[in-house]
Amino acid sequence: MRIEEIENQLLPLKEQLRNHELYRQLTSIADVRIFMENHVYAVWDFMSLLKGLQNQLTCTTLPWKPVKNTNTARFINEIVTEEESDQNEKGQYKSHFEMYMDAMEEVGANTLPIGEFLNQVSGMENIKESIDALQVPNAVKNFLQFTFRVLKTGESHKIAAAFTFGREELIPDMFLKIIDRAGEEAYPKLGYYLRRHIELDGDEHGPLSLKMIQELCGNDEIKWNDVLHISQEALQQRINLWDHIASSINKQAMATA
């Protein structure tokens, strides 16, 4: 099994995402608020997947020792630099998660729940209980629980699968259309974040993450099968999250009609 075969087998789930009703429902800044209030947890757990890969594939302990694969180490360290300490629209160094939070505040989305959650969560040993205690919909909880089940395996090819194949594809384009209608100057933080996201994911991170999967799996069919199964579940969790957000947007539309 190789990347091409994995992508072919994931095609039905990817088509479900590409054709999801959510993309037709995102038409206003009010819709964007609902989306971001749910999606912010996926932005945060993406950072956790990234740090999980950094722990697995680079040396983050003392004393330092050389790593087995310097290609993947370089890739992960580059992504960590960009995701954890990129420059925002003012040239200030911030993580992409913090930039997302700033964009949420800019559009009037509620950042209190995610902020309170981050203040309460303390470590991997109680992460399941922390997620269970969250006052958020089950679709969000299930999304997070899946991510941390994968992280707790400590297996880099599984973590890489969730990292590589579990991400959204079309949302930035949809958001940019909404921002363009409102006027770019109205939401500079969100506009900058989205364009940076598209630039990094499409031009750099996406292709390199596929190479990382290839290097981690090699000729090990068991690992390739693991990658397929983890990727399928990651995409299904994303679809479930999209279902919930679409339902929430629809309910808001009916309430304000």
C-alpha positions, 0 to 999 in steps of 0.5 A, spaced: 500 500 500 502 507 498 500 514 498 496 513 492 492 507 494 490 511 501 488 517 497 484 512 493 480 509 499 479 515 502 476 518 496 469 517 498 469 520 505 473 526 502 467 527 497 463 527 503 467 533 506 467 537 499 460 536 498 458 537 505 452 542 506 456 546 511 459 550 505 452 552 502 450 554 509 456 559 510 454 565 507 454 570 513 459 573 519 454 570 523 455 563 520 462 564 521 461 565 528 458 559 529 463 555 525 469 558 529 466 557 536 466 549 534 472 549 530 477 552 534 477 546 538 480 542 532 485 548 531 487 547 538 488 539 537 491 540 531 497 543 535 497 537 539 498 533 534 503 537 531 507 537 538 506 529 539 509 528 532 515 533 534 516 529 541 516 522 537 520 524 531 525 530 534 529 530 540 526 533 545 529 530 551 536 531 555 541 529 553 540 530 546 541 524 541 541 524 534 534 522 531 533 516 526 530 520 520 533 527 519 528 529 513 522 528 518 525 531 523 526 537 519 519 537 516 516 537 523 521 543 526 519 547 520 512 546 521 512 547 529 516 554 527 511 556 523 505 554 527 507 556 534 511 562 532 509 565 525 508 572 524 501 575 524 498 581 520 502 586 524 508 582 524 508 580 531 510 573 533 504 568 535 501 561 534 496 560 529 491 558 534 492 565 538 491 568 531 485 564 530 483 566 537 484 573 535 480 573 529 474 570 533 474 576 537 474 580 531 468 577 528 465 577 535 465 569 536 465 567 543 472 565 546 470 564 553 469 556 553 476 554 549 479 559 554 476 556 560 478 549 557 485 551 556 486 554 563 483 547 566 487 542 562 493 540 565 496 534 562 495 527 558 494 523 564 487 527 565 485 529 558 479 524 557 476 527 563 477 534 561 474 533 555 468 529 558 467 535 562 467 540 557 460 544 556 460 543 548 456 538 543 458 531 543 461 532 536 466 536 538 468 532 544 468 526 540 473 529 535 477 531 541 477 524 544 479 521 537 485 525 537 487 524 544 486 516 543 491 517 537 496 521 541 496 516 547 498 510 542 505 514 541 506 511 534 508 516 530 505 513 523 498 513 526 499 520 529 502 523 522 495 520 519 491 524 523 495 530 522 495 529 515 489 526 512 484 529 518 484 536 516 479 541 512 480 543 505 475 548 503 473 552 509 478 558 508 476 559 501 469 559 503 471 564 509 474 569 504 468 569 499 464 572 506 470 577 508 470 579 500 463 581 501 464 584 507 470 588 505 477 586 507 478 592 511 472 589 516 476 583 518 484 584 517 485 578 522 481 573 519 483 575 512 490 574 514 490 568 518 486 564 512 490 566 506 496 564 511 493 558 512 492 556 504 499 558 503 502 554 508 497 548 507 497 548 499 504 550 498 508 547 503 505 543 509 501 538 505 506 535 500 511 534 505 506 531 510 505 526 505 512 524 504 513 524 512 507 518 511 511 515 506 518 515 510 514 513 517 511 507 513 516 504 508 514 497 506 511 496 512 504 493 510 501 493 517 503 501 518 500 502 511 493 499 514 494 503 520 494 509 516 488 508 512 484 506 518 486 512 522 485 517 516 478 514 515 476 515 522 479 522 522 475 524 516 469 521 519 470 525 525 471 531 521 464 529 517 460 529 524 463 535 526 461 539 520 454 535 520 453 539 527 456 545 525 451 545 519 445 543 524 447 549 528 447 554 523 440 552 520 437 552 527 440 559 527 437 561 520 430 558 522 430 562 529 432 569 525 427 568 519 
